């Protein structure tokens, strides 16, 4: 992974950690801030994937636009569009008075963030499945057969 990508991933992980920690707090409850950090995490993972692919991107919070840019290298991510559209509204509107997120929204958005994060980390080789050992030694089975006495 190239150094600029690592920086994006580091920042995305900070947002993810903040969302998780804040989602566990009981007082004061801050669902809007949780939703904002989830959107930021998804945005930074998209930008990190674009960076790794060498694709330039504009300064934007629009997850839909970023997804359009990443689809040539990650065509299966089209399935993430509904989740990204849902997350996109938390970039700006919920940071100012007038809009309020609920605890239910925060839980749903955090789960969407986990899904997007999982896809991105797997694509970047950060969450590789465990590798089987190179050598597998098998011991021959030893059975004792009891002979019946006549």
SULGI-V332423 format. One record per helix or strand of 2 or more residues. SS is the DSSP state (helix for helix, strand for strand). FROM is the first residue (numbers start at 1). TO is the last residue. If there is no record, write none. Layout:
# SULGI-V332423
((SS & FROM & TO) (SS & FROM & TO))
This chain:
# SULGI-V332423
((helix & 3 & 24) (helix & 31 & 53) (helix & 63 & 70) (helix & 75 & 88) (helix & 93 & 95) (helix & 103 & 123))
